[in-house]
Amino acid sequence: MASQVEISADAILLKGDLLFSTIIAVRAALEKAFDQAGQTVVIDFAGVGRVDSSAVSLWLCLERKSRILQRSLTARNIPAELRAIVRLVGLEDSALHP
């Protein structure tokens, strides 16, 4: 499934698969959307299908960007598969692990 990034009134919506083959394009689109977001940035994973470890890398890039810009970053509707990867690599302190 092709990946998409959409901006809604209260969140940045991710749709499609977050895989090594799609993550570069998703990251570029997500960073543009992030720049347009307000002080509080919410990333909604509700439309995400398959994920691999590149999705964790993407999240870590967003966390770094949010710290630099002094913005709040929150995730919602995190896929169980992504939570499992976060647990596996020991990033339980990340917002991707509620």
N, C-alpha and C positions, 0 to 999 in steps of 0.2 A: 504494500500500500504506500502510495506517495505521501511524504510527510508535508505538513503545513503548519504555519504559525499564524494565528489570528489574534487580533486584539479585540476584547469585548469591553464593556463598561467597567468591569471590576477585576479582570484577569487577562493574562496572556494564555491563550488556548493552544495546546499542542495536539496535533492530529496525525495519525499514521504511525509508522514504525520508527523507532529510535535505534538504529543499527549503524555499524561501522560504515556501511555503504551510503547512509543518508545523513550522518551526523554533521558533516561539514556544512552542507546547505542549511540544515536546521539551525546550526549555531549562528551562521551569518544572519538569518532571518530573525532569530530570537534576540540577538544582540541589538538589531535595529528596533525591534519592538520594545526591548528593555529601555533603550534610550528615550522612547516616547512615553513610557509609563511614568506614573507619579512617584511620590516618595515611598509608597508601599507597593511592592511588586508581588503579585500572586501568579504563580505558574500552575495552570490546571492541566493535569495529565489525563483527564477523562477520555479524550479521544485517541489515546495512544494504544497501539496494538502491541506488537512485539518490541522487546528491548534487549540490549546486551550491555556490556560494561561501558561502552562509549556513552551511554546515557548518564552514567555516574560522572564521567569526566566532564560532560556538558554541564551538569549541575555544579560541580566544583568550580568551573569557570564562572558561572553566574554568581556563586557565593563570593568569589574573589572580586568580581565587578561590583557587586552590591556593597561590599566593605569599602572599596575605593570611593564609590559615589555616596557613601553613607546613606544607603537606602535599606529598608526592611525587605527581606525576601522570604516568601512563604510558598510551600507546595501544597497542592490539594489533589485528591483523587489519584494518589500514587499507586501505580500498578503493583500487585503483589510480587511479581517477578523482579521489579526494580528494588523493592524493599529487601528481597532475599539477597540480591547482589550487594546492596549496601551493608547488610549484616555480614555477608561472607568476607568482604574486604575490610571490615572493622570500622566503618564510618557511622556507628550508631549515634554519634553526636550531631550528625547532619540533619537538616530539616526534612530530608527524604526518609527519615526513620522516626515516625511519630512515637 
